[in-house]
Amino acid sequence: MILTKDTGLPEHYSNSNVYMIITKGTMTISLNDGIPKEYGGGNILNIPFNTKMNVKNLHDEILEFFVVKAPNPKDMVKDRDEIQTNNR
């Protein structure tokens, strides 16, 4: 993925176990409404399933990163439904 300054991903919940591999720039990310943290090139973030995330590029340099999801998100749907049912 490539994000220019002052752009980001829509706030969302991870639909699998997510790994973000930052190759260039600085990522600002907030997990579960926590304090935003910054990570630069060379960092690998591990974000667990069903974690609320807000990803942005607040810097002049282009942010480039890879997203790897394991297992396949379609295999996680049943688990997410069970979590939401148990949280009611």
Backbone as a printed PyTorch tensor [residue, N CA C, xyz], in Angstrom:
tensor([[[  0.8410,  -1.1540,   0.0000],
         [  0.0000,   0.0000,   0.0000],
         [  0.8940,   1.2270,   0.0000]],

        [[  0.3780,   2.3130,  -0.5620],
         [  1.0980,   3.5760,  -0.6180],
         [  0.1610,   4.6810,  -0.1400]],

        [[  0.6180,   5.4420,   0.8500],
         [ -0.1730,   6.5590,   1.3740],
         [  0.6520,   7.8330,   1.2920]],

        [[  0.0720,   8.8760,   0.7150],
         [  0.7210,  10.1850,   0.6740],
         [  0.3940,  10.9390,   1.9610]],

        [[  1.0270,  12.0970,   2.1420],
         [  0.8370,  12.8880,   3.3600],
         [ -0.6480,  13.1770,   3.6160]],

        [[ -1.0180,  13.0500,   4.8790],
         [ -2.3780,  13.3430,   5.3550],
         [ -3.4530,  12.4360,   4.7660]],

        [[ -3.0620,  11.2220,   4.3670],
         [ -4.0420,  10.2210,   3.9470],
         [ -3.9320,   9.0190,   4.8790]],

        [[ -4.9050,   8.1280,   4.7970],
         [ -4.8950,   6.9510,   5.6510],
         [ -5.9190,   5.9380,   5.1990]],

        [[ -5.9840,   4.8690,   5.9350],
         [ -6.9880,   3.8360,   5.6920],
         [ -8.2270,   4.1810,   6.5090]],

        [[ -9.3980,   3.7760,   6.0570],
         [-10.5890,   3.9670,   6.8990],
         [-10.4160,   3.1990,   8.2150]],

        [[-10.8550,   3.7810,   9.3090],
         [-10.7890,   3.0660,  10.5790],
         [-11.5900,   1.7720,  10.4480]],

        [[-11.0020,   0.6640,  10.9030],
         [-11.6560,  -0.6300,  10.7390],
         [-11.0880,  -1.6370,  11.7390]],

        [[-11.7250,  -2.8030,  11.7980],
         [-11.2510,  -3.9030,  12.6310],
         [-10.5180,  -4.8970,  11.7450]],

        [[ -9.4110,  -5.4210,  12.2340],
         [ -8.6510,  -6.4100,  11.4570],
         [ -9.5030,  -7.6560,  11.2590]],

        [[ -9.5230,  -8.1460,  10.0340],
         [-10.3550,  -9.3110,   9.7070],
         [ -9.5570, -10.6110,   9.7140]],

        [[ -8.3330, -10.5550,  10.2100],
         [ -7.4590, -11.7140,  10.3660],
         [ -6.3030, -11.2710,  11.2520]],

        [[ -5.3010, -12.1160,  11.4260],
         [ -4.0480, -11.6800,  12.0300],
         [ -3.3010, -10.9340,  10.9420]],

        [[ -2.9410,  -9.6890,  11.2030],
         [ -2.3780,  -8.8130,  10.1810],
         [ -0.9230,  -8.4810,  10.5120]],

        [[ -0.0890,  -8.5390,   9.4930],
         [  1.3000,  -8.1170,   9.6040],
         [  1.4930,  -6.9590,   8.6360]],

        [[  1.9910,  -5.8370,   9.1390],
         [  2.2830,  -4.6800,   8.2930],
         [  3.7950,  -4.5160,   8.2610]],

        [[  4.3460,  -4.5600,   7.0590],
         [  5.7850,  -4.4680,   6.8540],
         [  6.0580,  -3.1040,   6.2270]],

        [[  6.6490,  -2.1990,   6.9990],
         [  6.8780,  -0.8280,   6.5380],
         [  8.2120,  -0.7810,   5.7910]],

        [[  8.1500,  -0.3470,   4.5390],
         [  9.3590,  -0.2890,   3.7190],
         [  9.8790,   1.1200,   3.5200]],

        [[  9.0190,   2.1240,   3.6950],
         [  9.4320,   3.5090,   3.4610],
         [  8.4860,   4.4430,   4.2040]],

        [[  9.0220,   5.5310,   4.7370],
         [  8.1870,   6.5260,   5.4010],
         [  7.9160,   6.1880,   6.8520]],

        [[  6.9220,   6.8730,   7.4130],
         [  6.5520,   6.7100,   8.8240],
         [  5.0510,   6.4950,   8.9340]],

        [[  4.6750,   5.4020,   9.5600],
         [  3.2620,   5.0770,   9.7900],
         [  2.8600,   5.5580,  11.1750]],

        [[  1.7170,   6.2260,  11.2450],
         [  1.1040,   6.5700,  12.5210],
         [ -0.1030,   5.6550,  12.6650]],

        [[ -0.1270,   4.8790,  13.7420],
         [ -1.1980,   3.9000,  13.9190],
         [ -1.7040,   3.9240,  15.3510]],

        [[ -3.0180,   3.8560,  15.4750],
         [ -3.6820,   3.7600,  16.7660],
         [ -4.4550,   2.4490,  16.7860]],

        [[ -4.2710,   1.6650,  17.8470],
         [ -4.9620,   0.3830,  17.9890],
         [ -5.9370,   0.4470,  19.1550]],

        [[ -7.1730,   0.0300,  18.9140],
         [ -8.2140,  -0.0020,  19.9490],
         [ -8.3350,   1.3320,  20.6790]],

        [[ -8.3490,   2.4310,  19.9300],
         [ -8.4970,   3.7840,  20.4750],
         [ -7.3620,   4.1960,  21.4110]],

        [[ -6.2130,   3.5070,  21.3000],
         [ -5.0570,   3.8570,  22.1170],
         [ -4.3360,   5.0740,  21.5710]],

        [[ -3.2740,   5.4600,  22.2420],
         [ -2.4520,   6.5980,  21.8280],
         [ -1.7580,   6.2480,  20.5150]],

        [[ -1.8080,   7.1310,  19.5150],
         [ -1.1300,   6.8500,  18.2430],
         [  0.3780,   6.6950,  18.4450]],

        [[  0.9530,   5.7260,  17.7370],
         [  2.3920,   5.4890,  17.7760],
         [  2.9180,   5.5500,  16.3520]],

        [[  4.2080,   5.8660,  16.2290],
         [  4.8250,   5.9790,  14.9080],
         [  5.8790,   4.8920,  14.7040]],

        [[  5.9100,   4.3620,  13.4800],
         [  6.8650,   3.3200,  13.1020],
         [  7.4250,   3.6550,  11.7330]],

        [[  8.7400,   3.5090,  11.5930],
         [  9.4040,   3.8210,  10.3350],
         [  9.7710,   2.5810,   9.5480]],

        [[ 10.4040,   2.8150,   8.4120],
         [ 10.8350,   1.7320,   7.5300],
         [ 11.6550,   0.6880,   8.2700]],

        [[ 11.4140,  -0.5700,   7.9360],
         [ 12.1040,  -1.6840,   8.5670],
         [ 11.3270,  -2.3210,   9.6990]],

        [[ 10.2520,  -1.6840,  10.1590],
         [  9.4320,  -2.2520,  11.2330],
         [  8.3890,  -3.1990,  10.6740]],

        [[  8.0870,  -4.2240,  11.4540],
         [  7.0100,  -5.1610,  11.1390],
         [  6.0450,  -5.1420,  12.3170]],

        [[  4.7860,  -4.8060,  12.0440],
         [  3.7660,  -4.7680,  13.0830],
         [  2.9110,  -6.0240,  13.0070]],

        [[  2.5920,  -6.5920,  14.1470],
         [  1.7140,  -7.7560,  14.2400],
         [  0.4430,  -7.3020,  14.9310]],

        [[ -0.6610,  -7.2950,  14.2010],
         [ -1.9360,  -6.8150,  14.7320],
         [ -2.8890,  -8.0040,  14.8240]],

        [[ -3.3370,  -8.3480,  16.0310],
         [ -4.2070,  -9.5070,  16.1990],
         [ -5.5790,  -9.3270,  15.5470]],

        [[ -6.2270, -10.4390,  15.2950],
         [ -7.5800, -10.4900,  14.7510],
         [ -8.5310,  -9.6510,  15.6030]],

        [[ -9.4410,  -8.9450,  14.9490],
         [-10.5190,  -8.1790,  15.5680],
         [-10.0090,  -6.9970,  16.3940]],

        [[ -8.8920,  -6.4080,  15.9630],
         [ -8.3310,  -5.2260,  16.6190],
         [ -8.7320,  -3.9860,  15.8230]],

        [[ -9.2720,  -2.9890,  16.5120],
         [ -9.6330,  -1.7350,  15.8560],
         [ -8.3460,  -0.9930,  15.5050]],

        [[ -8.2430,  -0.5290,  14.2460],
         [ -7.0240,   0.1610,  13.8350],
         [ -7.3250,   1.3940,  13.0060]],

        [[ -6.4360,   2.3600,  13.1770],
         [ -6.5210,   3.6130,  12.4500],
         [ -5.1070,   3.9190,  11.9490]],

        [[ -4.8930,   3.8140,  10.6410],
         [ -3.5690,   3.9490,  10.0250],
         [ -3.5190,   5.2350,   9.2130]],

        [[ -2.4540,   6.0330,   9.4360],
         [ -2.3170,   7.3060,   8.7160],
         [ -0.8630,   7.5780,   8.3560]],

        [[ -0.6920,   8.4460,   7.3600],
         [  0.5990,   9.0330,   7.0540],
         [  0.4760,  10.5250,   7.3370]],

        [[  1.1280,  10.9780,   8.3910],
         [  1.0670,  12.3880,   8.7800],
         [  2.3290,  13.1410,   8.3760]],

        [[  3.1860,  12.5130,   7.6000],
         [  4.4970,  13.0790,   7.2600],
         [  4.6030,  13.3700,   5.7630]],

        [[  5.5830,  14.1970,   5.4000],
         [  5.7880,  14.5790,   4.0010],
         [  6.1910,  13.3960,   3.1220]],

        [[  7.0310,  12.5090,   3.6620],
         [  7.5100,  11.3670,   2.8770],
         [  6.3840,  10.3630,   2.6320]],

        [[  6.3600,   9.7980,   1.4390],
         [  5.3750,   8.7570,   1.1060],
         [  5.5650,   7.5620,   2.0300]],

        [[  4.4720,   7.0080,   2.5040],
         [  4.4860,   5.8000,   3.3270],
         [  4.1960,   4.6100,   2.4240]],

        [[  5.0910,   3.6260,   2.4550],
         [  4.8940,   2.3870,   1.6960],
         [  4.9660,   1.2160,   2.6670]],

        [[  4.0020,   0.3030,   2.5510],
         [  4.0230,  -0.8800,   3.4080],
         [  3.2540,  -2.0270,   2.7550]],

        [[  3.6310,  -3.2270,   3.1620],
         [  2.9540,  -4.4440,   2.7160],
         [  2.0240,  -4.9040,   3.8260]],

        [[  0.9100,  -5.5050,   3.4440],
         [ -0.0260,  -6.1020,   4.4020],
         [ -0.1250,  -7.5910,   4.1080]],

        [[  0.1360,  -8.3850,   5.1390],
         [  0.0240,  -9.8420,   5.0260],
         [ -1.0080, -10.2890,   6.0500]],

        [[ -1.9780, -11.0880,   5.5990],
         [ -3.0240, -11.5820,   6.4910],
         [ -2.9680, -13.1070,   6.5350]],

        [[ -2.9550, -13.6520,   7.7650],
         [ -2.9180, -15.0970,   7.9220],
         [ -3.6780, -15.4710,   9.1880]],

        [[ -4.6200, -16.3980,   9.0870],
         [ -5.0650, -17.0930,   7.8850],
         [ -5.9030, -16.1820,   6.9890]],

        [[ -6.3380, -16.7380,   5.8910],
         [ -7.1750, -16.0150,   4.9430],
         [ -8.3790, -15.4290,   5.6850]],

        [[ -8.6960, -14.1410,   5.4650],
         [ -9.8280, -13.5250,   6.1710],
         [-11.1480, -14.2840,   6.0310]],

        [[-11.3980, -14.9210,   4.8960],
         [-12.6690, -15.6320,   4.7580],
         [-12.7640, -16.8170,   5.7150]],

        [[-11.6200, -17.2990,   6.1870],
         [-11.6220, -18.3820,   7.1670],
         [-11.8480, -17.8660,   8.5840]],

        [[-11.7990, -16.5520,   8.7660],
         [-11.9570, -15.9500,  10.0800],
         [-13.3920, -15.5110,  10.3530]],

        [[-14.2600, -15.4840,   9.3700],
         [-15.6160, -14.9530,   9.5250],
         [-16.3610, -15.6670,  10.6380]],

        [[-16.2940, -16.9730,  10.6910],
         [-16.9950, -17.7250,  11.7240],
         [-16.4900, -17.3020,  13.1030]],

        [[-15.1660, -17.1690,  13.2650],
         [-14.6090, -16.7730,  14.5510],
         [-15.0730, -15.3780,  14.9530]],

        [[-15.1240, -14.4300,  14.0050],
         [-15.5550, -13.0630,  14.3130],
         [-17.0120, -13.0790,  14.7660]],

        [[-17.8630, -13.8470,  14.0860],
         [-19.2710, -13.9350,  14.4780],
         [-19.4080, -14.4860,  15.8900]],

        [[-18.5850, -15.4640,  16.2420],
         [-18.6270, -16.0260,  17.5870],
         [-18.1850, -15.0020,  18.6130]],

        [[-17.1660, -14.2210,  18.3150],
         [-16.6900, -13.1950,  19.2490],
         [-17.7630, -12.1490,  19.4740]],

        [[-18.3950, -11.6810,  18.4000],
         [-19.4200, -10.6580,  18.5330],
         [-20.6210, -11.1790,  19.3160]],

        [[-20.9950, -12.4480,  19.1170],
         [-22.1150, -13.0390,  19.8450],
         [-21.7810, -13.1390,  21.3290]],

        [[-20.5450, -13.5290,  21.6540],
         [-20.1420, -13.6910,  23.0530],
         [-19.9680, -12.3490,  23.7630]],

        [[-19.7720, -11.2590,  23.0230],
         [-19.5920,  -9.9410,  23.6350],
         [-20.9110,  -9.2150,  23.8790]],

        [[-22.0120,  -9.8000,  23.5110],
         [-23.3160,  -9.1500,  23.7080],
         [-23.8530,  -9.3840,  25.0880]]])
